[in-house]
Amino acid sequence: APANFTASSGPSGCTADVIVPPATITEDCSTAWSVRMEGPFGTINSNGGLIAGLPVGIHRIIFKATNDCNLVGADTMYITVQDLLPPTPVCNQFLAIPVNQFGTTLVPASVFNAGSTDNCGHVFIKVKRMNTPEDVACFNPNNENNLFDDYIQFCCEDIANNNVMVIMRVYDLPPVPGPVSDIYLQGHFNDCMVQVEVQDKFPPQITCPSNLTISCEFPFTAGNLDVFGSIAFTEEDREQICIDDPGAPGPAGPDCIGLDGLATDNCQVEIEEADPVIDIGNCGTGTITRTFVATDAGGLQATCQQVITVINYDLFDENDI
């Protein structure tokens, strides 16, 4: 019989069509004989030739030669059919992925798949970033080496580095759960690329400093309005607004009349204060309106206004004449 050999299944299914070499027949007496091949396919009356549709596995092929005296000689060979074709990856070429209210999101590997196939059946997906994330907060949990994993974590810090390139790896054998090396299941995977735009769809939240009432004797300028409070980024950093208003009723000295504002967001937030609107009449009374704008990493904004009312506690009357 011919030597044992290995064949690969074909692209259209998990079977192989193989051409078997002929067996070498030696006969001392007869000048005529017939040869047949027997195996899982049944019997083929041929000395070698095409065997179609052999499934993945090891197949025993028996060659039997019968001479004109009806004497039979037999020998055996083995054909091993393996799936040597890697799967065909099909990626979602572009994905927009928002972070959650905590500024991160875990995206399963299956989300990146757009119909990958394999000639032998099921496919299995893992993913990783093409480049190591710049911020430690963006690493996958328990995967600080950026290995192929069952999901990818994105975070607020990715927004400034959009778009994030992701490698989707498709296996035709089931991988172990969790991170795996780049050479794991070599020969049984294929890759494609996905562009990911990380988004922040949660607008910032802002509370202005308390509205205040001051006397017309309190000295202020457009450049020192911070004395009426500012915007903190954590509740712990908010401070009381305390001023020493010489025209206010009550004991002399500083009086705490309000509380700083607060701006929060699931991602980073920046505060800009617009030019104030100062509407003070000839009598020194009126209003000061401060407008604060909070902008997060995704460009979303929220605004609020603080109104400082300026009054005259000591109105002019006939007793002043």
C-alpha positions as CSV (number, residue, x, y, z in Angstrom):
1,A,0.0,0.0,0.0
2,P,1.1,3.6,-0.4
3,A,2.7,5.5,2.5
4,N,0.4,7.1,5.0
5,F,-0.2,10.8,4.4
6,T,-2.1,13.8,5.8
7,A,-4.6,15.9,3.8
8,S,-6.5,19.1,4.7
9,S,-10.2,19.6,4.6
10,G,-11.4,21.9,1.8
11,P,-12.7,25.5,1.9
12,S,-16.3,24.5,1.1
13,G,-16.7,21.9,4.0
14,C,-15.1,19.9,6.7
15,T,-14.1,17.1,4.3
16,A,-11.2,16.3,2.0
17,D,-11.1,15.0,-1.6
18,V,-7.9,13.0,-1.8
19,I,-6.0,11.4,-4.6
20,V,-4.6,8.1,-3.4
21,P,-1.5,6.8,-5.1
22,P,-1.7,3.2,-6.5
23,A,-0.4,0.3,-4.5
24,T,2.6,-1.6,-5.9
25,I,1.5,-5.2,-6.8
26,T,4.0,-8.0,-7.0
27,E,2.9,-11.5,-8.3
28,D,5.0,-14.5,-8.9
29,C,2.5,-16.5,-11.0
30,S,-0.5,-14.6,-12.3
31,T,-0.3,-12.1,-15.0
32,A,-3.7,-10.5,-14.2
33,W,-5.2,-9.2,-11.1
34,S,-7.8,-6.7,-9.8
35,V,-7.4,-4.1,-7.0
36,R,-10.0,-2.5,-4.8
37,M,-9.9,-0.1,-1.9
38,E,-12.0,-0.6,1.2
39,G,-12.6,2.0,3.9
40,P,-15.3,4.2,5.6
41,F,-16.5,5.1,2.2
42,G,-17.3,1.5,1.3
43,T,-15.4,-0.2,-1.6
44,I,-13.9,1.4,-4.6
45,N,-12.8,-0.9,-7.4
46,S,-9.6,0.9,-8.3
47,N,-5.9,0.8,-7.5
48,G,-5.7,4.3,-6.0
49,G,-7.5,7.3,-7.4
50,L,-10.0,9.8,-6.0
51,I,-11.7,9.3,-2.6
52,A,-14.2,12.1,-2.1
53,G,-15.7,13.5,1.1
54,L,-13.4,12.1,3.7
55,P,-14.3,13.8,7.1
56,V,-11.7,15.1,9.6
57,G,-10.2,12.1,11.4
58,I,-7.9,9.1,10.8
59,H,-9.1,6.7,8.1
60,R,-7.9,3.1,7.5
61,I,-7.7,2.2,3.8
62,I,-7.3,-1.5,2.9
63,F,-5.9,-2.3,-0.5
64,K,-7.0,-5.8,-1.7
65,A,-5.5,-7.4,-4.8
66,T,-7.2,-10.5,-6.3
67,N,-5.3,-12.5,-8.9
68,D,-6.9,-14.7,-11.6
69,C,-6.7,-17.7,-9.3
70,N,-8.9,-15.8,-6.8
71,L,-6.1,-15.5,-4.3
72,V,-6.3,-12.2,-2.3
73,G,-3.4,-10.1,-0.9
74,A,-4.1,-7.1,1.3
75,D,-2.2,-4.2,2.8
76,T,-3.2,-1.2,4.8
77,M,-2.5,2.5,4.8
78,Y,-3.9,5.5,6.8
79,I,-5.1,8.8,5.6
80,T,-5.3,11.6,8.3
81,V,-7.7,14.4,7.4
82,Q,-7.1,17.6,9.4
83,D,-8.6,21.1,9.4
84,L,-5.5,23.0,8.3
85,L,-7.4,26.0,6.9
86,P,-7.7,28.9,9.3
87,P,-11.1,30.6,9.7
88,T,-12.3,33.5,7.6
89,P,-12.6,36.7,9.8
90,V,-15.2,39.3,9.1
91,C,-15.0,42.4,11.3
92,N,-17.3,45.3,12.0
93,Q,-15.0,47.8,10.4
94,F,-16.1,50.7,12.6
95,L,-17.9,50.9,16.0
96,A,-18.9,53.8,18.2
97,I,-18.8,52.7,21.8
98,P,-19.9,55.0,24.7
99,V,-18.5,54.8,28.2
100,N,-20.9,54.3,31.0
101,Q,-21.7,56.6,34.0
102,F,-18.5,55.4,35.7
103,G,-16.3,56.4,32.7
104,T,-15.5,52.9,31.5
105,T,-17.2,50.1,29.5
106,L,-16.4,46.4,28.9
107,V,-17.2,45.3,25.4
108,P,-17.5,41.5,24.7
109,A,-15.4,40.2,21.8
110,S,-18.5,39.0,20.0
111,V,-19.5,42.6,19.4
112,F,-16.6,43.1,17.0
113,N,-17.6,40.0,14.9
114,A,-19.6,40.6,11.7
115,G,-20.1,37.0,10.5
116,S,-16.8,35.2,10.6
117,T,-16.9,31.6,9.4
118,D,-14.9,28.4,9.3
119,N,-15.2,25.5,6.9
120,C,-15.5,23.1,9.8
121,G,-18.1,24.8,11.9
122,H,-18.1,27.2,14.9
123,V,-15.7,30.1,15.4
124,F,-14.5,31.6,18.6
125,I,-13.5,35.3,19.1
126,K,-10.9,37.1,21.2
127,V,-9.8,40.7,20.9
128,K,-7.1,43.1,22.0
129,R,-5.9,46.7,21.3
130,M,-3.4,47.1,18.6
131,N,-1.5,49.5,20.9
132,T,-1.1,49.4,24.7
133,P,-3.5,51.9,26.3
134,E,-1.9,55.1,27.5
135,D,-3.8,55.2,30.8
136,V,-3.7,52.4,33.3
137,A,-7.5,52.8,33.8
138,C,-8.1,51.5,30.3
139,F,-6.3,48.2,30.7
140,N,-8.5,45.1,30.8
141,P,-8.8,43.8,34.4
142,N,-6.2,41.2,35.1
143,N,-4.6,41.7,31.7
144,E,-1.9,44.4,32.1
145,N,0.1,42.9,29.2
146,N,-2.6,43.7,26.5
147,L,-3.1,40.0,25.5
148,F,-6.0,38.7,23.5
149,D,-9.0,38.5,25.7
150,D,-12.7,37.8,25.8
151,Y,-13.5,41.5,26.0
152,I,-11.9,45.0,25.8
153,Q,-12.2,47.8,28.4
154,F,-12.5,51.3,27.1
155,C,-12.4,54.5,29.3
156,C,-12.6,58.2,29.2
157,E,-8.9,58.6,28.5
158,D,-9.4,56.9,25.1
159,I,-11.6,59.7,23.9
160,A,-8.6,62.0,23.4
161,N,-6.8,59.3,21.5
162,N,-9.6,58.3,19.1
163,N,-9.8,56.2,17.0
164,V,-8.7,53.1,18.9
165,M,-7.6,50.2,16.7
166,V,-8.7,46.8,17.8
167,I,-7.5,43.4,16.5
168,M,-10.2,40.8,16.4
169,R,-8.9,37.2,16.3
170,V,-11.0,34.4,15.1
171,Y,-10.2,30.8,16.1
172,D,-11.6,27.5,14.7
173,L,-10.8,25.7,17.9
174,P,-12.2,26.7,21.3
175,P,-9.7,28.7,23.3
176,V,-9.4,28.7,27.0
177,P,-11.2,31.6,28.8
178,G,-9.3,34.7,29.6
179,P,-6.1,36.3,28.2
180,V,-3.9,34.2,25.8
181,S,-0.6,34.8,24.0
182,D,-0.2,36.0,20.4
183,I,0.9,32.5,19.3
184,Y,-1.8,30.5,21.1
185,L,-3.4,28.0,18.8
186,Q,-1.0,28.9,16.0
187,G,-2.4,27.9,12.6
188,H,-6.0,27.9,13.8
189,F,-6.7,31.7,13.8
190,N,-7.0,34.7,11.5
191,D,-7.3,38.4,12.3
192,C,-9.0,41.5,11.1
193,M,-9.1,45.1,12.3
194,V,-11.8,47.3,13.8
195,Q,-11.8,51.1,14.3
196,V,-13.4,52.1,17.6
197,E,-14.6,55.6,18.4
198,V,-14.9,55.9,22.2
199,Q,-17.7,58.3,23.1
200,D,-19.1,60.1,26.2
201,K,-22.8,60.6,25.9
202,F,-23.4,61.6,29.5
203,P,-23.4,65.4,29.8
204,P,-21.8,67.0,32.9
205,Q,-23.8,68.2,35.9
206,I,-23.2,71.6,37.3
207,T,-24.5,73.6,40.3
208,C,-23.6,77.2,40.6
209,P,-22.4,78.9,43.8
210,S,-25.4,80.1,45.9
211,N,-27.2,83.2,44.8
212,L,-26.1,86.0,47.2
213,T,-27.4,89.3,48.4
214,I,-24.7,92.0,49.3
215,S,-24.8,95.6,50.2
216,C,-23.9,98.4,47.9
217,E,-20.9,99.2,50.2
218,F,-19.2,95.9,49.5
219,P,-16.1,96.6,47.3
220,F,-15.8,94.4,44.2
221,T,-14.5,94.6,40.6
222,A,-15.2,92.4,37.6
223,G,-11.8,90.8,38.2
224,N,-12.3,89.6,41.8
225,L,-15.8,87.9,41.5
226,D,-14.3,84.7,42.9
227,V,-14.9,86.2,46.3
228,F,-18.5,85.3,45.6
229,G,-17.7,81.6,45.2
230,S,-16.2,79.2,42.7
231,I,-16.9,75.7,41.2
232,A,-15.5,72.7,43.0
233,F,-15.1,69.2,41.4
234,T,-15.9,67.1,44.4
235,E,-18.3,67.6,47.3
236,E,-15.4,67.5,49.7
237,D,-13.8,70.5,48.0
238,R,-16.9,72.8,48.3
239,E,-16.4,75.6,50.7
240,Q,-18.7,78.2,52.3
241,I,-18.8,81.6,50.8
242,C,-17.8,84.0,53.6
243,I,-17.5,87.8,53.0
244,D,-17.0,90.8,55.3
245,D,-19.7,93.2,54.0
246,P,-19.5,96.5,55.8
247,G,-23.0,97.6,54.7
248,A,-24.8,94.4,55.8
249,P,-26.9,94.4,59.0
250,G,-25.7,92.5,62.0
251,P,-22.4,92.2,63.8
252,A,-19.2,93.4,62.0
253,G,-16.9,90.8,60.5
254,P,-17.1,87.9,58.0
255,D,-20.4,86.3,57.5
256,C,-20.9,82.9,55.6
257,I,-23.8,83.4,53.3
258,G,-23.5,80.7,50.7
259,L,-21.8,77.6,49.3
260,D,-19.4,77.0,46.3
261,G,-20.8,75.3,43.2
262,L,-20.1,71.8,42.1
263,A,-19.4,70.2,38.6
264,T,-19.3,66.5,38.1
265,D,-19.1,64.1,35.1
266,N,-18.3,60.5,34.3
267,C,-15.3,61.8,32.5
268,Q,-13.1,64.8,32.9
269,V,-14.8,68.2,33.1
270,E,-13.5,71.7,32.6
271,I,-15.1,74.9,33.8
272,E,-15.1,78.2,32.0
273,E,-16.6,81.4,33.4
274,A,-18.1,83.8,30.9
275,D,-17.8,87.5,31.1
276,P,-20.1,88.7,33.9
277,V,-23.1,90.8,33.3
278,I,-22.9,93.7,35.8
279,D,-26.1,95.7,35.9
280,I,-25.5,98.3,38.7
281,G,-27.4,101.6,38.6
282,N,-26.3,105.1,39.7
283,C,-27.5,104.4,43.2
284,G,-25.1,101.4,43.4
285,T,-27.8,98.7,43.4
286,G,-28.6,96.1,40.8
287,T,-27.4,92.6,40.0
288,I,-24.2,90.8,39.0
289,T,-24.8,87.7,36.9
290,R,-22.1,85.1,36.6
291,T,-22.4,82.3,34.0
292,F,-20.4,79.0,34.3
293,V,-20.0,76.5,31.5
294,A,-19.0,72.9,32.2
295,T,-17.5,70.9,29.2
296,D,-16.6,67.2,29.4
297,A,-14.2,65.1,27.4
298,G,-16.9,64.4,24.8
299,G,-17.6,68.1,24.2
300,L,-21.0,68.0,26.0
301,Q,-21.8,71.1,28.0
302,A,-24.0,72.2,30.9
303,T,-24.4,75.8,32.2
304,C,-25.7,77.6,35.3
305,Q,-25.9,81.1,36.6
306,Q,-25.3,82.8,39.9
307,V,-27.0,86.0,40.6
308,I,-25.6,88.4,43.2
309,T,-28.1,91.1,44.1
310,V,-26.7,94.4,45.3
311,I,-29.0,96.4,47.6
312,N,-28.8,99.4,49.9
313,Y,-29.6,98.3,53.4
314,D,-29.5,101.9,54.6
315,L,-32.1,103.7,52.5
316,F,-32.1,107.5,52.5
317,D,-35.0,109.0,54.4
318,E,-36.1,112.2,56.1
319,N,-34.0,111.4,59.2
320,D,-30.9,111.7,57.1
321,I,-31.7,115.4,56.4
